[in-house]
Amino acid sequence: MRRYFYNSLASYLSLYVRPQDEVVEIGPRSDSLGKHFARYRAVSSVEDLKALEQSARDYVMLNGTIHYERDIQEMLNRLRECLEGPARVLFVYYSMLWKPLAWLASKFGVRSRTPEQNWIAHEDLENLCHLAGLEIIRRDVKVLCPIPIPFLANFLNRYVAPLPFFRLFTMLNIVIARPLKPIEVMRPSVSVIVPARNEAGNINNIIMRCPMMGPEDEIIFVEGNSTDDTWARIQQAASGYKGTHRLVAAQQKGEGKGDAVRLGFELARKDVLMILDADLTTPPEELPKFYNAILENKAEFVNGSRLVYPMEKQAMRFFNVLANKFFAVAFSFVLGQRLKDTLCGTKVLSRAHYQRLAATREFFGDSPLATRVDSSPHADVRGTTNEVSGA
């Protein structure tokens, strides 16, 4: 039973922890979980964690630790002081509903006889994290059947446990939190990626209306397979440009918006990456709102939504709305985070986080891309690339 439980838990955690990530577990009560991670180390306390290099911790794991900690808030306060950059705290703890069953299992020797001292609700942990300067970014609930009953255990844990209502009776809570940091004094510059196909009439509008957010922003047009004169309009606008942005114009050799966005991200030089659809369904004047969310550390990925305020007639047809809502529910269910408008083209994240995602692209069913960007600003990148800096 113990082996089955920890193998299942390791399988769940592998959804978040990549093989190259380093996991540091504080106060492990056994070594059953550590052997499942390629880069794992254990420390006995938060104080021992401080002695490690900052780069040597992608995840700090507290597997059941909060059940035995005398002062959870004080421990989290000390832990927060040890975290920098993209480090994550990974909590694993039991649901309060399982307290009687856990007691019985300990009494009959099925599990450790050491009783859990603290049984807290998710809302309690959320409040304690908030007080310690940690933000919970994901919560999953797992395991309806911790006993390895052939066929039945796998069916219940894999297919039934995630469903509404049944989620209330799961055994495990898996929570990921990130450290909140002070607002940066230095304002990062932005790369605005504009995939453009058959949008000749909007090119000048984009350039004129796109606001400066950082000190050295750039606009990167990626034209792809247009049947009108979009590419000519981009080149014409770039050749006479006298504004403050740095302009880059590129043509994709592949197909599709995803291919265009990836090319634009490869060409980007700035710290914040934004996608702006060339049809201007999101007005460029709205981009500072996205920028401020990143700047103030309110989010690490910002997804736009067109479904909050009333839209113009025919802006989104009935079946588009229906499909959008379906994808929103599906993505929210899979990711464990609420998404309202998955098909909105305006998305913002930092360049550093994008590079981490790109490095693990195989996990998402795609092969990693070879480097395609030449060091020259006027390089031929999968087509034609031009750059014009403002005067």
C-alpha positions in Angstrom: 0.0 0.0 0.0 2.8 2.4 1.0 4.6 1.8 -2.3 1.5 2.2 -4.4 0.7 5.5 -2.6 4.1 7.1 -3.1 4.4 5.9 -6.7 1.0 7.5 -7.4 2.1 10.7 -5.6 5.3 10.9 -7.6 3.3 10.4 -10.8 1.1 13.4 -9.9 4.0 15.6 -9.0 5.7 14.9 -12.3 3.0 17.0 -13.9 4.8 20.0 -12.4 8.4 19.0 -11.7 10.4 18.5 -14.9 13.5 16.2 -14.9 15.9 19.1 -14.9 14.2 20.8 -11.9 15.9 20.5 -8.5 13.7 19.5 -5.6 14.6 20.3 -2.1 12.4 18.5 0.5 12.3 19.9 4.1 12.0 17.4 6.9 11.1 14.3 4.9 9.6 11.6 7.1 10.9 8.9 4.7 12.9 8.5 1.5 10.1 6.9 -0.5 9.5 10.0 -2.6 13.0 11.4 -3.2 14.1 8.5 -5.4 11.5 9.5 -8.0 13.2 12.8 -8.8 16.4 13.1 -10.8 17.7 16.1 -8.9 16.6 15.7 -5.3 18.1 16.6 -2.0 16.7 16.6 1.5 17.3 19.1 4.4 16.2 18.8 7.9 14.9 22.4 8.4 14.4 25.8 6.8 17.7 26.9 8.3 19.5 24.2 6.3 17.8 25.4 3.2 19.4 28.9 3.6 22.9 27.3 3.2 22.1 26.1 -0.3 22.8 28.2 -3.4 19.7 30.2 -4.6 20.0 28.5 -8.0 19.8 25.1 -6.4 16.0 25.1 -5.7 13.3 25.0 -8.3 10.9 23.4 -5.9 10.9 23.4 -2.1 8.7 20.5 -1.1 6.7 20.2 2.2 5.3 16.7 2.0 3.1 16.4 5.0 5.3 18.9 6.9 2.5 21.2 7.9 0.8 18.4 9.7 3.6 18.3 12.3 4.9 21.9 12.4 4.3 23.6 15.7 4.1 27.1 14.1 3.2 26.9 10.4 3.1 30.7 9.9 6.5 31.2 11.4 8.0 28.4 9.3 6.5 29.9 6.1 7.8 33.3 7.1 11.3 31.9 7.4 10.9 29.9 4.2 9.8 33.0 2.2 13.1 34.7 3.1 15.0 31.8 1.4 13.1 32.0 -1.9 14.1 34.1 -5.0 13.2 34.2 -8.7 10.9 31.5 -10.1 11.2 29.1 -7.1 8.1 27.3 -6.1 6.8 25.9 -2.8 5.1 22.5 -3.2 2.7 21.5 -0.4 1.3 18.0 0.0 -1.1 17.5 2.8 -4.2 15.4 3.7 -7.8 16.4 3.5 -9.5 16.9 6.9 -12.2 14.4 5.9 -9.7 11.6 6.0 -8.6 12.3 9.6 -10.7 9.4 11.1 -9.4 6.9 8.5 -5.8 8.0 8.9 -6.2 7.5 12.7 -7.6 4.0 12.1 -4.8 3.1 9.6 -2.2 4.2 12.1 -3.9 2.3 15.0 -3.8 -1.0 13.0 -0.3 -0.5 11.7 -1.2 0.1 8.0 0.7 3.4 8.1 3.1 5.3 10.4 1.9 5.5 14.0 3.0 9.1 14.3 -0.3 11.0 14.5 -0.7 14.3 12.5 -1.0 17.2 14.9 -2.4 19.8 12.4 -5.4 19.2 10.1 -6.0 22.4 8.2 -8.5 23.3 5.5 -7.3 24.7 2.2 -8.6 28.2 3.2 -6.4 28.1 6.3 -3.3 27.3 4.2 -4.3 30.1 1.7 -4.5 32.6 4.5 -1.2 31.5 6.1 0.5 31.8 2.7 -0.9 35.2 2.2 0.4 36.4 5.5 3.9 35.0 4.7 4.1 36.7 1.2 3.3 33.6 -0.8 0.6 33.3 -3.5 -1.1 30.0 -4.2 -1.2 29.5 -8.0 -2.5 26.0 -8.2 -4.4 23.5 -6.2 -5.1 19.9 -7.1 -6.9 17.2 -5.2 -6.0 13.5 -5.7 -6.6 10.0 -4.6 -10.0 8.5 -3.8 -8.6 5.0 -3.2 -5.1 4.7 -1.6 -5.3 0.9 -1.6 -3.9 -0.8 -4.7 -7.1 -2.7 -5.7 -6.5 -3.9 -9.3 -8.3 -1.9 -11.9 -10.6 -0.2 -9.4 -8.0 2.0 -7.7 -6.7 3.3 -11.1 -10.2 4.0 -12.3 -11.2 5.9 -9.2 -8.0 7.9 -8.9 -7.5 8.7 -12.5 -11.0 9.3 -13.8 -13.4 9.8 -10.9 -11.4 11.8 -8.5 -11.1 14.9 -10.7 -14.9 15.1 -11.2 -17.1 17.6 -9.4 -18.6 16.3 -6.2 -16.2 13.4 -6.0 -13.4 16.0 -5.6 -14.8 16.7 -2.1 -13.8 13.3 -0.9 -10.3 13.0 -2.2 -7.4 12.3 0.2 -4.6 14.5 -1.0 -4.2 18.2 -1.5 -1.3 19.3 -3.8 -0.7 23.0 -3.7 1.9 25.2 -5.5 2.8 28.6 -4.3 5.1 31.3 -5.5 6.9 34.0 -3.5 5.6 37.5 -4.0 8.3 40.1 -4.5 8.5 43.9 -4.3 7.7 46.0 -7.4 10.8 46.4 -9.5 12.2 50.0 -9.6 13.6 49.4 -13.1 10.9 49.3 -15.8 11.6 46.5 -18.2 11.2 47.0 -22.0 8.6 45.2 -24.1 8.6 43.2 -27.3 5.1 43.4 -28.9 4.7 40.5 -31.3 2.1 41.2 -34.1 1.2 38.2 -36.2 -0.3 39.7 -39.4 -2.2 37.9 -42.1 -4.4 39.9 -44.5 -4.4 42.9 -42.2 -3.0 45.6 -44.6 -5.4 48.2 -43.3 -4.3 48.0 -39.7 -0.5 48.2 -40.0 -0.2 52.0 -39.6 -2.9 52.0 -36.9 -0.8 49.5 -34.8 2.3 51.6 -35.1 0.6 54.9 -34.3 -1.5 53.5 -31.4 0.9 51.2 -29.7 2.1 53.0 -26.5 5.6 53.0 -25.0 5.6 51.1 -21.8 9.3 50.5 -21.1 12.3 52.6 -22.1 13.2 50.7 -25.2 10.2 48.9 -26.5 10.0 47.2 -29.9 7.2 46.1 -32.3 7.9 42.9 -34.2 5.6 42.3 -37.2 5.5 38.7 -38.5 3.7 38.4 -41.8 2.5 35.0 -42.9 1.0 33.9 -46.2 -1.2 37.0 -46.8 -3.2 37.3 -50.0 -3.3 41.1 -49.9 -0.5 43.6 -49.6 0.1 43.3 -45.8 3.8 42.6 -46.3 4.3 45.6 -48.6 2.4 47.8 -46.0 4.7 46.6 -43.2 7.8 47.4 -45.3 6.5 50.8 -46.3 5.6 51.7 -42.7 9.0 50.6 -41.4 11.0 52.4 -44.1 9.5 55.8 -43.1 9.2 55.3 -39.4 10.5 58.1 -37.1 8.9 57.0 -33.8 10.3 55.8 -30.5 9.8 52.0 -31.0 12.3 49.7 -32.6 10.6 48.1 -35.5 11.3 44.6 -36.8 9.6 43.1 -39.9 9.7 39.4 -40.7 8.0 36.8 -42.9 7.4 33.3 -41.7 8.1 30.3 -43.9 5.8 28.0 -41.9 2.1 28.3 -41.5 -0.3 29.2 -38.7 -0.3 31.8 -35.9 1.6 29.6 -33.5 4.5 29.4 -35.9 4.4 33.2 -36.4 4.4 33.8 -32.7 7.3 31.5 -32.1 9.3 33.3 -34.7 8.5 36.6 -33.1 9.5 35.4 -29.7 12.8 34.2 -31.1 13.5 37.7 -32.6 12.5 39.5 -29.4 15.2 41.2 -27.4 13.2 42.7 -24.5 12.3 41.3 -21.1 8.5 41.3 -21.5 6.8 39.5 -24.4 3.3 40.5 -25.6 1.2 39.2 -28.4 -1.1 41.7 -30.1 -3.5 40.5 -32.9 -3.3 42.6 -36.0 -7.1 42.7 -36.3 -7.0 45.0 -33.1 -9.8 43.1 -31.3 -7.8 44.2 -28.3 -7.0 47.9 -28.6 -3.2 48.6 -28.3 -4.1 51.3 -25.7 -5.0 48.4 -23.3 -1.6 46.9 -23.3 -0.3 49.0 -20.3 -2.8 47.1 -18.1 -1.1 43.9 -19.1 2.3 45.4 -18.6 1.4 46.7 -15.1 0.2 43.2 -14.0 3.6 41.8 -14.9 5.5 44.7 -13.5 3.7 44.6 -10.1 4.1 40.8 -9.9 0.3 40.3 -10.0 0.8 37.6 -12.5 3.5 35.7 -14.4 1.2 35.0 -17.4 -1.6 37.4 -18.4 -4.4 36.2 -20.7 -6.7 38.8 -22.2 -10.5 38.4 -22.1 -13.1 39.9 -24.4 -16.0 38.4 -22.5 -16.1 40.8 -19.5 -17.5 43.9 -21.3 -20.2 44.0 -24.0 -18.8 43.4 -27.5 -19.8 45.0 -30.7 -22.4 43.1 -32.8 -20.9 40.4 -35.0 -17.5 40.7 -33.1 -17.9 37.0 -32.1 -20.5 34.8 -33.7 -22.7 32.4 -31.6 -20.7 29.2 -32.4 -17.4 31.0 -31.7 -18.8 32.0 -28.3 -19.9 28.4 -27.7 -16.6 27.0 -28.7 -14.7 29.6 -26.7 -16.7 28.7 -23.5 -16.1 25.0 -24.1 -12.4 25.5 -24.3 -12.4 27.8 -21.3 -14.1 25.2 -19.2 -11.8 22.4 -20.5 -8.6 24.4 -20.0 -9.7 25.6 -16.5 -10.4 22.0 -15.6 -7.0 20.7 -16.9 -4.9 23.6 -15.6 -6.6 24.0 -12.2 -6.8 27.8 -12.8 -9.8 29.8 -14.1 -9.5 31.0 -17.8 -12.4 32.9 -19.3 -11.4 33.6 -22.9 -8.8 31.1 -24.1 -9.1 32.3 -27.7 -8.2 35.9 -27.0 -5.0 36.6 -28.8 -3.5 39.1 -26.3 -1.2 37.2 -24.0 1.8 38.5 -22.0 4.6 36.8 -20.1 8.3 37.4 -19.4 11.0 36.3 -21.8 12.6 34.3 -19.0 9.5 32.3 -18.4 8.9 31.7 -22.1 12.5 30.3 -22.5 11.7 27.9 -19.6 8.6 26.8 -21.4 10.4 26.4 -24.7 13.1 24.3 -23.1 10.4 21.7 -22.0 8.4 21.8 -25.2 8.6 18.0 -25.5 6.4 17.7 -22.4 3.6 19.4 -24.4 3.9 16.9 -27.3 6.1 19.1 -29.5 9.7 18.7 -30.4 12.2 21.5 -29.3 13.0 24.0 -32.0 16.6 24.5 -33.1 17.9 28.0 -32.8 16.9 29.9 -36.0 17.9 33.5 -35.2 21.1 35.0 -36.5 23.0 37.5 -34.4 22.7 40.1 -37.1 19.6 42.4 -36.7 19.0 42.2 -40.4 19.4 38.4 -40.6 17.3 36.3 -42.9 15.1 34.4 -40.4 12.8 31.9 -42.1 12.1 34.5 -44.7 12.9 38.3 -44.7 13.7 40.2 -41.6 14.2 44.0 -41.4 14.8 46.3 -38.5 14.2 50.0 -38.2 14.9 52.0 -35.0 13.1 55.2 -34.2 15.0 58.4 -34.7 
